[in-house]
């Protein structure tokens, strides 16, 4: 089966590869196909670009101290709950048992049965107060932990909705090009959104031009002279405004030029280092 002839399956595999959920032999087979077929390689890089854009849109946020406190309280509540259950099953605590023994020994000094009954009532009241106070504290801690959990879930839902809104507002990638050298070493990933006239160039290789040289991006229209799309700076990600022109070209190329680029109106004056076909992601 030619994977590139099944765009929906290719997109699912490329997305799973970018997320890291494609594992084992399936991941190795996909990476082998990506090295051999430019269309599969372009989809893989495109999905990596999409998820990288999400991390840029969403600011990093460390867990709040309240979260760790809530987790500690929940753990303590579970421990106290287990201790309370054991205590209820086993009867009074050792402290209460010792208190009862001391009161019984004191009761031996008195010979009145009525007074013994009164002492037993006092002991029972003391034990009930001790147990009731502990259980009340456990219930209060549980209620606080549940309230904090609900607050954390609400915050997670709000963050999810905000991220979904940012994703909807992100540029739509209609075309993509992977620019590589004559040894197929990938160097630049170009994504194109004609609707917003947004052309994004991301460096994915290790190539760096010298301080007295510039890289210049060109559209290669069929049967026509190369058209300059802009001079690339040293930034890892560069955004240009020539997306419509790039989308109409079947291929793109990058040449090495003097600092500042080739003279206006001329074609490439230096060697062409990288080139690649423009692929329609909807095809």
C-alpha positions, 0 to 999 in steps of 0.5 A, spaced: 500 500 500 502 506 498 501 511 504 501 517 500 495 515 496 491 515 503 491 522 505 487 521 511 491 515 514 497 519 512 495 525 516 493 520 522 500 517 522 503 523 522 500 526 527 501 520 532 508 520 530 509 528 532 505 526 539 509 520 540 503 515 540 506 512 534 511 507 537 515 500 536 515 497 529 510 502 526 514 508 528 520 505 525 516 503 518 513 510 518 520 514 519 523 509 513 517 511 509 518 519 510 526 518 509 524 515 502 518 519 500 518 527 500 510 527 501 510 523 507 516 527 510 512 533 509 506 531 512 511 529 518 514 535 519 508 539 518 504 536 524 511 537 528 510 544 526 503 544 528 504 542 535 510 546 536 505 552 534 501 550 540 507 550 545 508 557 543 501 559 543 500 556 550 505 559 556 508 555 560 505 555 567 508 551 573 503 547 578 501 552 583 503 551 591 495 550 592 495 544 588 501 540 592 497 542 598 491 539 596 494 533 594 497 532 601 491 534 604 487 528 600 493 523 602 492 525 609 485 525 609 485 517 606 490 516 612 485 519 617 479 515 614 483 508 614 485 510 621 478 512 623 475 506 620 480 501 624 478 505 630 471 504 629 472 497 628 477 495 634 473 500 639 476 505 644 483 507 643 488 505 647 488 512 651 481 511 652 482 504 654 487 506 659 483 512 662 477 507 663 482 502 667 484 508 671 477 510 673 475 503 674 481 502 679 479 509 682 472 506 682 474 500 687 475 505 692 468 506 693 463 501 694 457 505 691 454 501 685 450 508 683 457 512 683 460 506 679 455 507 674 456 514 674 463 513 672 462 509 667 457 514 664 463 519 664 468 515 661 463 513 655 462 521 654 469 522 654 470 517 649 464 519 645 467 526 645 474 524 643 472 520 637 467 525 635 472 531 635 477 526 630 471 525 625 469 532 625 476 534 623 476 529 618 470 531 615 472 538 614 478 536 611 475 532 606 470 537 604 476 542 603 479 537 599 473 536 595 472 544 594 479 545 592 479 539 587 472 542 583 476 549 583 482 545 579 477 542 575 474 548 573 481 551 571 483 545 567 476 546 563 478 554 562 485 552 560 482 547 555 477 552 552 482 557 551 487 553 548 482 550 543 480 558 541 488 559 540 488 553 535 482 555 531 485 562 530 492 559 528 494 560 521 491 554 516 497 551 513 494 550 505 501 548 502 508 546 505 515 545 502 521 541 505 527 544 502 533 539 502 540 539 499 543 535 494 544 529 499 536 530 501 538 533 508 532 537 510 534 544 512 528 548 511 520 547 512 516 552 509 508 553 510 504 557 506 497 560 508 494 564 502 488 566 506 492 570 511 498 571 506 502 568 511 509 564 509 513 561 515 520 559 514 522 554 520 530 552 520 530 544 521 537 543 519 544 545 522 546 549 516 548 556 518 550 562 513 557 566 514 556 573 517 557 576 510 552 572 507 545 571 507 540 566 504 534 568 499 528 564 498 525 564 491 519 561 487 520 557 481 514 558 477 513 554 471 517 556 464 519 563 468 525 566 472 526 565 479 522 570 483 524 573 490 520 571 496 525 575 501 531 574 504 532 570 510 535 572 517 538 568 522 532 567 526 529 560 527 522 562 525 521 567 520 515 570 517 514 573 510 508 576 506 509 573 500 504 566 501 500 567 494 506 568 490 509 562 493 503 558 493 502 558 485 509 556 484 510 548 483 517 549 487 521 553 492 529 554 492 534 558 497 540 561 494 547 563 498 547 571 496 552 576 499 549 580 505 543 583 504 541 578 498 541 579 491 540 586 487 533 588 486 530 585 480 536 580 478 535 572 479 540 568 484 547 570 484 550 565 488 549 557 488 542 554 490 543 550 496 536 547 497 530 546 494 523 542 494 516 541 491 510 545 494 505 540 496 498 541 497 496 539 504 488 538 502 490 534 496 
